[in-house]
């Protein structure tokens, strides 16, 4: 079991009409900064407050303006850098 020393809860909300969701979110830069700050555990939204997914899905609805699997890329970058991640 992972026992985090420093954790963050990354909270944001996007409406369906919000354009370009995640377009300028650089997962490598974000995870580099978190690692530099000593963060070893992140809680990140997998879906918005209206239930639209920030990942590719066949069951739910991906956020209409998201063009890639944001949560998947973030999880991959976190794993590579030894940062645990949980979806909420």
PDB file of N, CA, C and O in Angstrom, chain B, residues numbered from 101:
ATOM      1  N   UNK B 101       0.834  -1.184   0.000  1.00  0.00           N
ATOM      2  CA  UNK B 101       0.000   0.000   0.000  1.00  0.00           C
ATOM      3  C   UNK B 101       0.880   1.250   0.000  1.00  0.00           C
ATOM      4  O   UNK B 101       1.856   1.348   0.744  1.00  0.00           O
ATOM      5  N   UNK B 102       0.511   2.183  -0.844  1.00  0.00           N
ATOM      6  CA  UNK B 102       1.254   3.443  -0.926  1.00  0.00           C
ATOM      7  C   UNK B 102       0.880   4.337   0.253  1.00  0.00           C
ATOM      8  O   UNK B 102      -0.303   4.568   0.505  1.00  0.00           O
ATOM      9  N   UNK B 103       1.858   4.830   0.959  1.00  0.00           N
ATOM     10  CA  UNK B 103       1.628   5.767   2.056  1.00  0.00           C
ATOM     11  C   UNK B 103       2.203   7.111   1.638  1.00  0.00           C
ATOM     12  O   UNK B 103       3.400   7.355   1.788  1.00  0.00           O
ATOM     13  N   UNK B 104       1.345   7.985   1.110  1.00  0.00           N
ATOM     14  CA  UNK B 104       1.843   9.261   0.580  1.00  0.00           C
ATOM     15  C   UNK B 104       2.379  10.191   1.655  1.00  0.00           C
ATOM     16  O   UNK B 104       1.884  10.239   2.782  1.00  0.00           O
ATOM     17  N   UNK B 105       3.397  10.919   1.267  1.00  0.00           N
ATOM     18  CA  UNK B 105       3.949  11.947   2.145  1.00  0.00           C
ATOM     19  C   UNK B 105       3.327  13.301   1.792  1.00  0.00           C
ATOM     20  O   UNK B 105       2.906  14.050   2.674  1.00  0.00           O
ATOM     21  N   UNK B 106       3.275  13.608   0.479  1.00  0.00           N
ATOM     22  CA  UNK B 106       2.697  14.852   0.004  1.00  0.00           C
ATOM     23  C   UNK B 106       1.713  14.537  -1.117  1.00  0.00           C
ATOM     24  O   UNK B 106       2.056  13.856  -2.083  1.00  0.00           O
ATOM     25  N   UNK B 107       0.495  15.034  -0.979  1.00  0.00           N
ATOM     26  CA  UNK B 107      -0.543  14.755  -1.969  1.00  0.00           C
ATOM     27  C   UNK B 107      -1.238  16.041  -2.397  1.00  0.00           C
ATOM     28  O   UNK B 107      -1.258  17.030  -1.664  1.00  0.00           O
ATOM     29  N   UNK B 108      -1.805  16.006  -3.597  1.00  0.00           N
ATOM     30  CA  UNK B 108      -2.628  17.123  -4.052  1.00  0.00           C
ATOM     31  C   UNK B 108      -3.942  16.575  -4.599  1.00  0.00           C
ATOM     32  O   UNK B 108      -4.016  15.447  -5.086  1.00  0.00           O
ATOM     33  N   UNK B 109      -4.966  17.402  -4.502  1.00  0.00           N
ATOM     34  CA  UNK B 109      -6.265  17.130  -5.104  1.00  0.00           C
ATOM     35  C   UNK B 109      -6.416  18.138  -6.219  1.00  0.00           C
ATOM     36  O   UNK B 109      -6.629  19.323  -5.965  1.00  0.00           O
ATOM     37  N   UNK B 110      -6.307  17.680  -7.447  1.00  0.00           N
ATOM     38  CA  UNK B 110      -6.365  18.565  -8.610  1.00  0.00           C
ATOM     39  C   UNK B 110      -7.828  18.706  -9.003  1.00  0.00           C
ATOM     40  O   UNK B 110      -8.420  17.769  -9.539  1.00  0.00           O
ATOM     41  N   UNK B 111      -8.407  19.857  -8.743  1.00  0.00           N
ATOM     42  CA  UNK B 111      -9.835  20.059  -8.937  1.00  0.00           C
ATOM     43  C   UNK B 111     -10.101  21.117 -10.005  1.00  0.00           C
ATOM     44  O   UNK B 111      -9.555  22.219  -9.953  1.00  0.00           O
ATOM     45  N   UNK B 112     -10.934  20.774 -10.958  1.00  0.00           N
ATOM     46  CA  UNK B 112     -11.358  21.728 -11.969  1.00  0.00           C
ATOM     47  C   UNK B 112     -12.701  21.252 -12.524  1.00  0.00           C
ATOM     48  O   UNK B 112     -13.039  20.073 -12.426  1.00  0.00           O
ATOM     49  N   UNK B 113     -13.445  22.163 -13.096  1.00  0.00           N
ATOM     50  CA  UNK B 113     -14.744  21.837 -13.676  1.00  0.00           C
ATOM     51  C   UNK B 113     -14.844  22.484 -15.048  1.00  0.00           C
ATOM     52  O   UNK B 113     -14.458  23.638 -15.235  1.00  0.00           O
ATOM     53  N   UNK B 114     -15.359  21.738 -15.988  1.00  0.00           N
ATOM     54  CA  UNK B 114     -15.515  22.279 -17.336  1.00  0.00           C
ATOM     55  C   UNK B 114     -16.929  22.002 -17.828  1.00  0.00           C
ATOM     56  O   UNK B 114     -17.429  20.883 -17.715  1.00  0.00           O
ATOM     57  N   UNK B 115     -17.551  23.005 -18.361  1.00  0.00           N
ATOM     58  CA  UNK B 115     -18.890  22.867 -18.926  1.00  0.00           C
ATOM     59  C   UNK B 115     -18.779  22.275 -20.335  1.00  0.00           C
ATOM     60  O   UNK B 115     -17.720  22.362 -20.955  1.00  0.00           O
ATOM     61  N   UNK B 116     -19.853  21.678 -20.843  1.00  0.00           N
ATOM     62  CA  UNK B 116     -19.818  21.092 -22.187  1.00  0.00           C
ATOM     63  C   UNK B 116     -19.410  22.085 -23.284  1.00  0.00           C
ATOM     64  O   UNK B 116     -18.789  21.696 -24.273  1.00  0.00           O
ATOM     65  N   UNK B 117     -19.756  23.353 -23.111  1.00  0.00           N
ATOM     66  CA  UNK B 117     -19.425  24.365 -24.127  1.00  0.00           C
ATOM     67  C   UNK B 117     -17.997  24.886 -24.000  1.00  0.00           C
ATOM     68  O   UNK B 117     -17.542  25.643 -24.857  1.00  0.00           O
ATOM     69  N   UNK B 118     -17.290  24.497 -22.954  1.00  0.00           N
ATOM     70  CA  UNK B 118     -15.905  24.952 -22.773  1.00  0.00           C
ATOM     71  C   UNK B 118     -15.054  24.434 -23.934  1.00  0.00           C
ATOM     72  O   UNK B 118     -14.932  23.222 -24.115  1.00  0.00           O
ATOM     73  N   UNK B 119     -14.471  25.330 -24.714  1.00  0.00           N
ATOM     74  CA  UNK B 119     -13.680  24.875 -25.864  1.00  0.00           C
ATOM     75  C   UNK B 119     -12.273  24.417 -25.456  1.00  0.00           C
ATOM     76  O   UNK B 119     -11.728  24.864 -24.447  1.00  0.00           O
ATOM     77  N   UNK B 120     -11.718  23.545 -26.238  1.00  0.00           N
ATOM     78  CA  UNK B 120     -10.307  23.157 -26.133  1.00  0.00           C
ATOM     79  C   UNK B 120      -9.895  22.601 -24.762  1.00  0.00           C
ATOM     80  O   UNK B 120      -8.809  22.911 -24.273  1.00  0.00           O
ATOM     81  N   UNK B 121     -10.738  21.800 -24.153  1.00  0.00           N
ATOM     82  CA  UNK B 121     -10.419  21.225 -22.849  1.00  0.00           C
ATOM     83  C   UNK B 121      -9.145  20.389 -22.953  1.00  0.00           C
ATOM     84  O   UNK B 121      -9.043  19.505 -23.803  1.00  0.00           O
ATOM     85  N   UNK B 122      -8.194  20.669 -22.101  1.00  0.00           N
ATOM     86  CA  UNK B 122      -6.943  19.922 -22.047  1.00  0.00           C
ATOM     87  C   UNK B 122      -5.958  20.214 -23.155  1.00  0.00           C
ATOM     88  O   UNK B 122      -4.871  19.636 -23.179  1.00  0.00           O
ATOM     89  N   UNK B 123      -6.308  21.091 -24.067  1.00  0.00           N
ATOM     90  CA  UNK B 123      -5.445  21.333 -25.224  1.00  0.00           C
ATOM     91  C   UNK B 123      -4.058  21.836 -24.824  1.00  0.00           C
ATOM     92  O   UNK B 123      -3.061  21.445 -25.431  1.00  0.00           O
ATOM     93  N   UNK B 124      -3.986  22.686 -23.820  1.00  0.00           N
ATOM     94  CA  UNK B 124      -2.693  23.237 -23.405  1.00  0.00           C
ATOM     95  C   UNK B 124      -2.191  22.650 -22.088  1.00  0.00           C
ATOM     96  O   UNK B 124      -1.232  23.155 -21.505  1.00  0.00           O
ATOM     97  N   UNK B 125      -2.842  21.580 -21.621  1.00  0.00           N
ATOM     98  CA  UNK B 125      -2.396  20.936 -20.393  1.00  0.00           C
ATOM     99  C   UNK B 125      -1.232  20.008 -20.728  1.00  0.00           C
ATOM    100  O   UNK B 125      -1.414  18.998 -21.408  1.00  0.00           O
ATOM    101  N   UNK B 126      -0.068  20.344 -20.264  1.00  0.00           N
ATOM    102  CA  UNK B 126       1.146  19.582 -20.541  1.00  0.00           C
ATOM    103  C   UNK B 126       1.381  18.601 -19.392  1.00  0.00           C
ATOM    104  O   UNK B 126       1.872  18.989 -18.332  1.00  0.00           O
ATOM    105  N   UNK B 127       1.031  17.333 -19.604  1.00  0.00           N
ATOM    106  CA  UNK B 127       1.146  16.347 -18.529  1.00  0.00           C
ATOM    107  C   UNK B 127       2.589  16.162 -18.074  1.00  0.00           C
ATOM    108  O   UNK B 127       2.839  15.934 -16.890  1.00  0.00           O
ATOM    109  N   UNK B 128       3.524  16.256 -18.982  1.00  0.00           N
ATOM    110  CA  UNK B 128       4.932  16.101 -18.607  1.00  0.00           C
ATOM    111  C   UNK B 128       5.393  17.256 -17.725  1.00  0.00           C
ATOM    112  O   UNK B 128       6.055  17.038 -16.711  1.00  0.00           O
ATOM    113  N   UNK B 129       5.049  18.473 -18.102  1.00  0.00           N
ATOM    114  CA  UNK B 129       5.436  19.644 -17.307  1.00  0.00           C
ATOM    115  C   UNK B 129       4.764  19.610 -15.938  1.00  0.00           C
ATOM    116  O   UNK B 129       5.397  19.915 -14.928  1.00  0.00           O
ATOM    117  N   UNK B 130       3.487  19.240 -15.902  1.00  0.00           N
ATOM    118  CA  UNK B 130       2.761  19.183 -14.626  1.00  0.00           C
ATOM    119  C   UNK B 130       3.377  18.142 -13.699  1.00  0.00           C
ATOM    120  O   UNK B 130       3.634  18.428 -12.529  1.00  0.00           O
ATOM    121  N   UNK B 131       3.614  16.946 -14.208  1.00  0.00           N
ATOM    122  CA  UNK B 131       4.170  15.889 -13.358  1.00  0.00           C
ATOM    123  C   UNK B 131       5.621  16.172 -12.977  1.00  0.00           C
ATOM    124  O   UNK B 131       6.059  15.787 -11.893  1.00  0.00           O
ATOM    125  N   UNK B 132       6.368  16.833 -13.848  1.00  0.00           N
ATOM    126  CA  UNK B 132       7.728  17.246 -13.481  1.00  0.00           C
ATOM    127  C   UNK B 132       7.688  18.213 -12.301  1.00  0.00           C
ATOM    128  O   UNK B 132       8.473  18.084 -11.361  1.00  0.00           O
ATOM    129  N   UNK B 133       6.774  19.181 -12.352  1.00  0.00           N
ATOM    130  CA  UNK B 133       6.642  20.170 -11.284  1.00  0.00           C
ATOM    131  C   UNK B 133       6.186  19.497  -9.987  1.00  0.00           C
ATOM    132  O   UNK B 133       6.696  19.814  -8.912  1.00  0.00           O
ATOM    133  N   UNK B 134       5.241  18.580 -10.083  1.00  0.00           N
ATOM    134  CA  UNK B 134       4.776  17.866  -8.890  1.00  0.00           C
ATOM    135  C   UNK B 134       5.921  17.088  -8.255  1.00  0.00           C
ATOM    136  O   UNK B 134       6.099  17.103  -7.037  1.00  0.00           O
ATOM    137  N   UNK B 135       6.688  16.413  -9.092  1.00  0.00           N
ATOM    138  CA  UNK B 135       7.832  15.634  -8.593  1.00  0.00           C
ATOM    139  C   UNK B 135       8.848  16.562  -7.929  1.00  0.00           C
ATOM    140  O   UNK B 135       9.365  16.258  -6.855  1.00  0.00           O
ATOM    141  N   UNK B 136       9.128  17.689  -8.572  1.00  0.00           N
ATOM    142  CA  UNK B 136      10.067  18.675  -8.042  1.00  0.00           C
ATOM    143  C   UNK B 136       9.601  19.186  -6.667  1.00  0.00           C
ATOM    144  O   UNK B 136      10.422  19.482  -5.798  1.00  0.00           O
ATOM    145  N   UNK B 137       8.298  19.283  -6.485  1.00  0.00           N
ATOM    146  CA  UNK B 137       7.723  19.763  -5.214  1.00  0.00           C
ATOM    147  C   UNK B 137       7.617  18.661  -4.163  1.00  0.00           C
ATOM    148  O   UNK B 137       7.225  18.928  -3.027  1.00  0.00           O
ATOM    149  N   UNK B 138       7.959  17.436  -4.526  1.00  0.00           N
ATOM    150  CA  UNK B 138       7.910  16.337  -3.575  1.00  0.00           C
ATOM    151  C   UNK B 138       6.567  15.636  -3.493  1.00  0.00           C
ATOM    152  O   UNK B 138       6.364  14.789  -2.623  1.00  0.00           O
ATOM    153  N   UNK B 139       5.647  15.975  -4.385  1.00  0.00           N
ATOM    154  CA  UNK B 139       4.326  15.337  -4.392  1.00  0.00           C
ATOM    155  C   UNK B 139       4.480  13.899  -4.872  1.00  0.00           C
ATOM    156  O   UNK B 139       5.095  13.636  -5.905  1.00  0.00           O
ATOM    157  N   UNK B 140       3.909  12.973  -4.103  1.00  0.00           N
ATOM    158  CA  UNK B 140       4.010  11.566  -4.485  1.00  0.00           C
ATOM    159  C   UNK B 140       2.640  10.902  -4.647  1.00  0.00           C
ATOM    160  O   UNK B 140       2.552   9.690  -4.845  1.00  0.00           O
ATOM    161  N   UNK B 141       1.567  11.705  -4.561  1.00  0.00           N
ATOM    162  CA  UNK B 141       0.217  11.172  -4.721  1.00  0.00           C
ATOM    163  C   UNK B 141      -0.708  12.266  -5.234  1.00  0.00           C
ATOM    164  O   UNK B 141      -0.728  13.371  -4.693  1.00  0.00           O
ATOM    165  N   UNK B 142      -1.480  11.957  -6.286  1.00  0.00           N
ATOM    166  CA  UNK B 142      -2.383  12.919  -6.901  1.00  0.00           C
ATOM    167  C   UNK B 142      -3.782  12.311  -6.996  1.00  0.00           C
ATOM    168  O   UNK B 142      -3.942  11.154  -7.384  1.00  0.00           O
ATOM    169  N   UNK B 143      -4.780  13.097  -6.639  1.00  0.00           N
ATOM    170  CA  UNK B 143      -6.171  12.738  -6.893  1.00  0.00           C
ATOM    171  C   UNK B 143      -6.633  13.658  -8.014  1.00  0.00           C
ATOM    172  O   UNK B 143      -6.579  14.880  -7.880  1.00  0.00           O
ATOM    173  N   UNK B 144      -7.086  13.075  -9.113  1.00  0.00           N
ATOM    174  CA  UNK B 144      -7.406  13.839 -10.310  1.00  0.00           C
ATOM    175  C   UNK B 144      -8.777  13.409 -10.822  1.00  0.00           C
ATOM    176  O   UNK B 144      -9.125  12.230 -10.766  1.00  0.00           O
ATOM    177  N   UNK B 145      -9.544  14.360 -11.317  1.00  0.00           N
ATOM    178  CA  UNK B 145     -10.869  14.032 -11.855  1.00  0.00           C
ATOM    179  C   UNK B 145     -10.755  13.215 -13.130  1.00  0.00           C
ATOM    180  O   UNK B 145     -10.032  13.588 -14.054  1.00  0.00           O
ATOM    181  N   UNK B 146     -11.469  12.103 -13.177  1.00  0.00           N
ATOM    182  CA  UNK B 146     -11.568  11.317 -14.402  1.00  0.00           C
ATOM    183  C   UNK B 146     -12.790  11.758 -15.208  1.00  0.00           C
ATOM    184  O   UNK B 146     -12.875  11.525 -16.414  1.00  0.00           O
ATOM    185  N   UNK B 147     -13.729  12.399 -14.517  1.00  0.00           N
ATOM    186  CA  UNK B 147     -14.925  12.925 -15.170  1.00  0.00           C
ATOM    187  C   UNK B 147     -15.231  14.315 -14.600  1.00  0.00           C
ATOM    188  O   UNK B 147     -14.862  14.633 -13.470  1.00  0.00           O
ATOM    189  N   UNK B 148     -15.905  15.122 -15.398  1.00  0.00           N
ATOM    190  CA  UNK B 148     -16.272  16.461 -14.931  1.00  0.00           C
ATOM    191  C   UNK B 148     -17.475  16.374 -13.995  1.00  0.00           C
ATOM    192  O   UNK B 148     -18.020  15.293 -13.771  1.00  0.00           O
ATOM    193  N   UNK B 149     -17.879  17.506 -13.458  1.00  0.00           N
ATOM    194  CA  UNK B 149     -18.993  17.532 -12.518  1.00  0.00           C
ATOM    195  C   UNK B 149     -20.326  17.155 -13.167  1.00  0.00           C
ATOM    196  O   UNK B 149     -21.303  16.901 -12.463  1.00  0.00           O
ATOM    197  N   UNK B 150     -20.376  17.117 -14.491  1.00  0.00           N
ATOM    198  CA  UNK B 150     -21.582  16.691 -15.201  1.00  0.00           C
ATOM    199  C   UNK B 150     -21.473  15.257 -15.708  1.00  0.00           C
ATOM    200  O   UNK B 150     -22.383  14.758 -16.370  1.00  0.00           O
ATOM    201  N   UNK B 151     -20.356  14.596 -15.397  1.00  0.00           N
ATOM    202  CA  UNK B 151     -20.190  13.187 -15.743  1.00  0.00           C
ATOM    203  C   UNK B 151     -19.487  12.892 -17.048  1.00  0.00           C
ATOM    204  O   UNK B 151     -19.353  11.726 -17.420  1.00  0.00           O
ATOM    205  N   UNK B 152     -19.034  13.911 -17.753  1.00  0.00           N
ATOM    206  CA  UNK B 152     -18.322  13.668 -19.012  1.00  0.00           C
ATOM    207  C   UNK B 152     -16.878  13.274 -18.723  1.00  0.00           C
ATOM    208  O   UNK B 152     -16.214  13.883 -17.883  1.00  0.00           O
ATOM    209  N   UNK B 153     -16.405  12.267 -19.413  1.00  0.00           N
ATOM    210  CA  UNK B 153     -15.101  11.671 -19.139  1.00  0.00           C
ATOM    211  C   UNK B 153     -13.947  12.471 -19.729  1.00  0.00           C
ATOM    212  O   UNK B 153     -14.056  13.073 -20.797  1.00  0.00           O
ATOM    213  N   UNK B 154     -12.837  12.455 -18.995  1.00  0.00           N
ATOM    214  CA  UNK B 154     -11.579  13.023 -19.477  1.00  0.00           C
ATOM    215  C   UNK B 154     -10.673  11.901 -20.001  1.00  0.00           C
ATOM    216  O   UNK B 154      -9.447  12.014 -19.990  1.00  0.00           O
ATOM    217  N   UNK B 155     -11.303  10.830 -20.454  1.00  0.00           N
ATOM    218  CA  UNK B 155     -10.601   9.667 -21.008  1.00  0.00           C
ATOM    219  C   UNK B 155     -11.486   9.080 -22.106  1.00  0.00           C
ATOM    220  O   UNK B 155     -12.666   9.414 -22.207  1.00  0.00           O
ATOM    221  N   UNK B 156     -10.914   8.213 -22.916  1.00  0.00           N
ATOM    222  CA  UNK B 156     -11.678   7.549 -23.968  1.00  0.00           C
ATOM    223  C   UNK B 156     -12.583   6.501 -23.328  1.00  0.00           C
ATOM    224  O   UNK B 156     -12.147   5.754 -22.453  1.00  0.00           O
ATOM    225  N   UNK B 157     -13.836   6.445 -23.759  1.00  0.00           N
ATOM    226  CA  UNK B 157     -14.785   5.501 -23.183  1.00  0.00           C
ATOM    227  C   UNK B 157     -15.816   5.068 -24.222  1.00  0.00           C
ATOM    228  O   UNK B 157     -16.178   5.830 -25.119  1.00  0.00           O
ATOM    229  N   UNK B 158     -16.275   3.835 -24.078  1.00  0.00           N
ATOM    230  CA  UNK B 158     -17.357   3.320 -24.919  1.00  0.00           C
ATOM    231  C   UNK B 158     -18.669   3.291 -24.135  1.00  0.00           C
ATOM    232  O   UNK B 158     -19.734   3.085 -24.717  1.00  0.00           O
ATOM    233  N   UNK B 159     -18.600   3.492 -22.846  1.00  0.00           N
ATOM    234  CA  UNK B 159     -19.777   3.410 -21.988  1.00  0.00           C
ATOM    235  C   UNK B 159     -20.365   4.790 -21.723  1.00  0.00           C
ATOM    236  O   UNK B 159     -21.567   4.997 -21.894  1.00  0.00           O
ATOM    237  N   UNK B 160     -19.534   5.727 -21.313  1.00  0.00           N
ATOM    238  CA  UNK B 160     -19.993   7.078 -21.000  1.00  0.00           C
ATOM    239  C   UNK B 160     -19.796   8.016 -22.175  1.00  0.00           C
ATOM    240  O   UNK B 160     -19.752   7.591 -23.329  1.00  0.00           O
ATOM    241  N   UNK B 161     -19.681   9.281 -21.867  1.00  0.00           N
ATOM    242  CA  UNK B 161     -19.488  10.308 -22.887  1.00  0.00           C
ATOM    243  C   UNK B 161     -18.187  11.055 -22.593  1.00  0.00           C
ATOM    244  O   UNK B 161     -18.020  11.641 -21.524  1.00  0.00           O
ATOM    245  N   UNK B 162     -17.277  11.023 -23.555  1.00  0.00           N
ATOM    246  CA  UNK B 162     -16.061  11.809 -23.401  1.00  0.00           C
ATOM    247  C   UNK B 162     -16.434  13.288 -23.550  1.00  0.00           C
ATOM    248  O   UNK B 162     -17.332  13.634 -24.318  1.00  0.00           O
ATOM    249  N   UNK B 163     -15.741  14.147 -22.817  1.00  0.00           N
ATOM    250  CA  UNK B 163     -16.021  15.584 -22.896  1.00  0.00           C
ATOM    251  C   UNK B 163     -15.975  15.999 -24.361  1.00  0.00           C
ATOM    252  O   UNK B 163     -15.021  15.660 -25.061  1.00  0.00           O
ATOM    253  N   UNK B 164     -16.986  16.725 -24.842  1.00  0.00           N
ATOM    254  CA  UNK B 164     -17.091  17.016 -26.274  1.00  0.00           C
ATOM    255  C   UNK B 164     -15.902  17.757 -26.892  1.00  0.00           C
ATOM    256  O   UNK B 164     -15.635  17.587 -28.082  1.00  0.00           O
ATOM    257  N   UNK B 165     -15.191  18.564 -26.128  1.00  0.00           N
ATOM    258  CA  UNK B 165     -14.085  19.301 -26.746  1.00  0.00           C
ATOM    259  C   UNK B 165     -12.721  18.692 -26.449  1.00  0.00           C
ATOM    260  O   UNK B 165     -11.700  19.237 -26.869  1.00  0.00           O
ATOM    261  N   UNK B 166     -12.687  17.575 -25.734  1.00  0.00           N
ATOM    262  CA  UNK B 166     -11.417  16.905 -25.433  1.00  0.00           C
ATOM    263  C   UNK B 166     -10.994  16.062 -26.630  1.00  0.00           C
ATOM    264  O   UNK B 166     -11.784  15.273 -27.148  1.00  0.00           O
ATOM    265  N   UNK B 167      -9.758  16.230 -27.066  1.00  0.00           N
ATOM    266  CA  UNK B 167      -9.294  15.543 -28.272  1.00  0.00           C
ATOM    267  C   UNK B 167      -8.368  14.353 -27.997  1.00  0.00           C
ATOM    268  O   UNK B 167      -7.871  13.731 -28.935  1.00  0.00           O
ATOM    269  N   UNK B 168      -8.130  14.030 -26.714  1.00  0.00           N
ATOM    270  CA  UNK B 168      -7.242  12.915 -26.381  1.00  0.00           C
ATOM    271  C   UNK B 168      -7.594  12.370 -25.003  1.00  0.00           C
ATOM    272  O   UNK B 168      -8.392  12.971 -24.283  1.00  0.00           O
ATOM    273  N   UNK B 169      -7.015  11.257 -24.639  1.00  0.00           N
ATOM    274  CA  UNK B 169      -7.238  10.624 -23.339  1.00  0.00           C
ATOM    275  C   UNK B 169      -6.389  11.348 -22.290  1.00  0.00           C
ATOM    276  O   UNK B 169      -5.270  10.929 -21.993  1.00  0.00           O
ATOM    277  N   UNK B 170      -6.922  12.425 -21.739  1.00  0.00           N
ATOM    278  CA  UNK B 170      -6.181  13.251 -20.793  1.00  0.00           C
ATOM    279  C   UNK B 170      -5.805  12.452 -19.539  1.00  0.00           C
ATOM    280  O   UNK B 170      -4.651  12.472 -19.109  1.00  0.00           O
ATOM    281  N   UNK B 171      -6.780  11.752 -18.958  1.00  0.00           N
ATOM    282  CA  UNK B 171      -6.484  11.017 -17.733  1.00  0.00           C
ATOM    283  C   UNK B 171      -5.471   9.891 -17.989  1.00  0.00           C
ATOM    284  O   UNK B 171      -4.585   9.657 -17.167  1.00  0.00           O
ATOM    285  N   UNK B 172      -5.596   9.211 -19.103  1.00  0.00           N
ATOM    286  CA  UNK B 172      -4.661   8.137 -19.440  1.00  0.00           C
ATOM    287  C   UNK B 172      -3.232   8.630 -19.596  1.00  0.00           C
ATOM    288  O   UNK B 172      -2.293   8.009 -19.099  1.00  0.00           O
ATOM    289  N   UNK B 173      -3.072   9.749 -20.289  1.00  0.00           N
ATOM    290  CA  UNK B 173      -1.727  10.317 -20.467  1.00  0.00           C
ATOM    291  C   UNK B 173      -1.153  10.786 -19.133  1.00  0.00           C
ATOM    292  O   UNK B 173       0.041  10.626 -18.879  1.00  0.00           O
ATOM    293  N   UNK B 174      -1.996  11.360 -18.287  1.00  0.00           N
ATOM    294  CA  UNK B 174      -1.543  11.806 -16.976  1.00  0.00           C
ATOM    295  C   UNK B 174      -1.141  10.605 -16.112  1.00  0.00           C
ATOM    296  O   UNK B 174      -0.106  10.635 -15.446  1.00  0.00           O
ATOM    297  N   UNK B 175      -1.950   9.566 -16.126  1.00  0.00           N
ATOM    298  CA  UNK B 175      -1.641   8.360 -15.345  1.00  0.00           C
ATOM    299  C   UNK B 175      -0.321   7.741 -15.807  1.00  0.00           C
ATOM    300  O   UNK B 175       0.482   7.296 -14.987  1.00  0.00           O
ATOM    301  N   UNK B 176      -0.105   7.717 -17.102  1.00  0.00           N
ATOM    302  CA  UNK B 176       1.139   7.177 -17.673  1.00  0.00           C
ATOM    303  C   UNK B 176       2.348   7.995 -17.203  1.00  0.00           C
ATOM    304  O   UNK B 176       3.363   7.426 -16.800  1.00  0.00           O
ATOM    305  N   UNK B 177       2.242   9.322 -17.252  1.00  0.00           N
ATOM    306  CA  UNK B 177       3.344  10.202 -16.830  1.00  0.00           C
ATOM    307  C   UNK B 177       3.601  10.054 -15.328  1.00  0.00           C
ATOM    308  O   UNK B 177       4.752  10.040 -14.891  1.00  0.00           O
ATOM    309  N   UNK B 178       2.531   9.944 -14.544  1.00  0.00           N
ATOM    310  CA  UNK B 178       2.692   9.770 -13.096  1.00  0.00           C
ATOM    311  C   UNK B 178       3.411   8.458 -12.786  1.00  0.00           C
ATOM    312  O   UNK B 178       4.327   8.425 -11.965  1.00  0.00           O
ATOM    313  N   UNK B 179       2.995   7.391 -13.440  1.00  0.00           N
ATOM    314  CA  UNK B 179       3.616   6.083 -13.207  1.00  0.00           C
ATOM    315  C   UNK B 179       5.109   6.132 -13.519  1.00  0.00           C
ATOM    316  O   UNK B 179       5.931   5.611 -12.765  1.00  0.00           O
ATOM    317  N   UNK B 180       5.441   6.760 -14.630  1.00  0.00           N
ATOM    318  CA  UNK B 180       6.838   6.872 -15.060  1.00  0.00           C
ATOM    319  C   UNK B 180       7.688   7.613 -14.018  1.00  0.00           C
ATOM    320  O   UNK B 180       8.882   7.347 -13.875  1.00  0.00           O
ATOM    321  N   UNK B 181       7.053   8.548 -13.293  1.00  0.00           N
ATOM    322  CA  UNK B 181       7.793   9.383 -12.331  1.00  0.00           C
ATOM    323  C   UNK B 181       7.589   8.962 -10.890  1.00  0.00           C
ATOM    324  O   UNK B 181       8.031   9.654  -9.972  1.00  0.00           O
ATOM    325  N   UNK B 182       6.925   7.835 -10.680  1.00  0.00           N
ATOM    326  CA  UNK B 182       6.750   7.338  -9.323  1.00  0.00           C
ATOM    327  C   UNK B 182       5.727   8.099  -8.494  1.00  0.00           C
ATOM    328  O   UNK B 182       5.824   8.149  -7.268  1.00  0.00           O
ATOM    329  N   UNK B 183       4.750   8.690  -9.163  1.00  0.00           N
ATOM    330  CA  UNK B 183       3.684   9.421  -8.488  1.00  0.00           C
ATOM    331  C   UNK B 183       2.422   8.577  -8.549  1.00  0.00           C
ATOM    332  O   UNK B 183       1.967   8.236  -9.640  1.00  0.00           O
ATOM    333  N   UNK B 184       1.850   8.234  -7.413  1.00  0.00           N
ATOM    334  CA  UNK B 184       0.610   7.462  -7.391  1.00  0.00           C
ATOM    335  C   UNK B 184      -0.537   8.377  -7.795  1.00  0.00           C
ATOM    336  O   UNK B 184      -0.504   9.578  -7.527  1.00  0.00           O
ATOM    337  N   UNK B 185      -1.556   7.802  -8.444  1.00  0.00           N
ATOM    338  CA  UNK B 185      -2.695   8.602  -8.895  1.00  0.00           C
ATOM    339  C   UNK B 185      -3.979   7.840  -8.642  1.00  0.00           C
ATOM    340  O   UNK B 185      -4.042   6.621  -8.802  1.00  0.00           O
ATOM    341  N   UNK B 186      -4.997   8.577  -8.246  1.00  0.00           N
ATOM    342  CA  UNK B 186      -6.336   8.032  -8.044  1.00  0.00           C
ATOM    343  C   UNK B 186      -7.321   8.890  -8.811  1.00  0.00           C
ATOM    344  O   UNK B 186      -7.206  10.115  -8.823  1.00  0.00           O
ATOM    345  N   UNK B 187      -8.288   8.253  -9.450  1.00  0.00           N
ATOM    346  CA  UNK B 187      -9.346   8.984 -10.139  1.00  0.00           C
ATOM    347  C   UNK B 187     -10.506   9.226  -9.182  1.00  0.00           C
ATOM    348  O   UNK B 187     -10.856   8.382  -8.357  1.00  0.00           O
ATOM    349  N   UNK B 188     -11.079  10.397  -9.323  1.00  0.00           N
ATOM    350  CA  UNK B 188     -12.309  10.652  -8.552  1.00  0.00           C
ATOM    351  C   UNK B 188     -13.379  11.112  -9.496  1.00  0.00           C
ATOM    352  O   UNK B 188     -14.501  11.386  -9.071  1.00  0.00           O
TER     353      UNK B 188
END
